[in-house]
Amino acid sequence: MTGHGKRVLEEALALPPTERAALVEELLSSFEFASRQEIDALWAAEAEDRIDAYERGETCSIPAQRVFDRIDRQPAQ
């Protein structure tokens, strides 16, 4: 890794967890690979399954902001 890459990595690691996760998603999305469509389809099916379970009362929800606040309070590793 170049010096510039190392500096970018250091800055990225200093971000709050939710921002690091968003950065990772953006970086991964910048790559085109053959299985990307299959992975996206599997995640879409998983999301639908979770919505269905919620609507049937088999699972409950937590407000997203509460989840993000909890993640942001955790110390960086």
C-alpha positions as CSV (number, residue, x, y, z in Angstrom):
1,M,0.0,0.0,0.0
2,T,1.3,3.5,-0.8
3,G,1.9,6.2,1.7
4,H,-1.3,7.9,0.4
5,G,-3.3,4.7,0.8
6,K,-2.0,4.3,4.4
7,R,-3.1,7.8,5.2
8,V,-6.5,7.3,3.7
9,L,-6.8,4.0,5.7
10,E,-5.8,5.8,9.0
11,E,-8.4,8.5,8.4
12,A,-11.1,5.9,7.5
13,L,-10.4,3.9,10.7
14,A,-10.9,7.1,12.7
15,L,-14.5,7.5,11.5
16,P,-17.5,6.4,13.6
17,P,-18.6,2.8,12.9
18,T,-21.6,3.8,10.8
19,E,-19.5,6.0,8.6
20,R,-16.9,3.2,8.2
21,A,-19.7,0.8,7.2
22,A,-21.0,3.3,4.6
23,L,-17.5,3.8,3.2
24,V,-17.0,0.0,3.0
25,E,-20.2,-0.4,1.0
26,E,-19.2,2.4,-1.3
27,L,-15.8,0.9,-1.9
28,L,-17.3,-2.6,-2.5
29,S,-19.9,-1.2,-4.9
30,S,-17.1,0.3,-7.0
31,F,-16.0,-3.2,-8.0
32,E,-17.8,-5.1,-10.7
33,F,-17.8,-8.8,-10.3
34,A,-19.8,-11.6,-11.8
35,S,-21.6,-12.7,-8.7
36,R,-22.7,-9.2,-7.7
37,Q,-26.2,-9.6,-9.2
38,E,-26.6,-13.0,-7.4
39,I,-25.5,-11.5,-4.1
40,D,-27.9,-8.5,-4.5
41,A,-30.7,-11.0,-5.3
42,L,-30.0,-13.0,-2.2
43,W,-29.9,-9.9,0.0
44,A,-33.2,-8.8,-1.6
45,A,-34.8,-12.2,-0.8
46,E,-33.5,-12.0,2.8
47,A,-34.9,-8.5,3.2
48,E,-38.3,-9.7,2.0
49,D,-38.2,-12.7,4.3
50,R,-37.5,-10.4,7.3
51,I,-40.3,-8.1,6.3
52,D,-42.7,-11.0,6.1
53,A,-41.6,-12.3,9.5
54,Y,-42.2,-8.8,11.0
55,E,-45.6,-8.6,9.4
56,R,-46.5,-12.0,10.8
57,G,-45.4,-10.8,14.3
58,E,-42.5,-13.3,14.5
59,T,-40.0,-10.6,15.1
60,C,-39.9,-7.0,16.4
61,S,-38.2,-3.9,15.3
62,I,-35.8,-1.3,16.9
63,P,-35.7,2.2,15.5
64,A,-32.7,2.6,13.3
65,Q,-31.5,5.7,15.0
66,R,-31.3,3.8,18.3
67,V,-29.1,1.2,16.6
68,F,-26.9,3.7,15.0
69,D,-26.5,5.7,18.3
70,R,-25.5,2.5,20.0
71,I,-22.9,1.6,17.4
72,D,-21.5,5.2,17.4
73,R,-21.1,5.0,21.3
74,Q,-18.9,1.9,21.0
75,P,-15.1,2.5,21.1
76,A,-13.2,2.2,17.9
77,Q,-11.3,-1.1,17.5
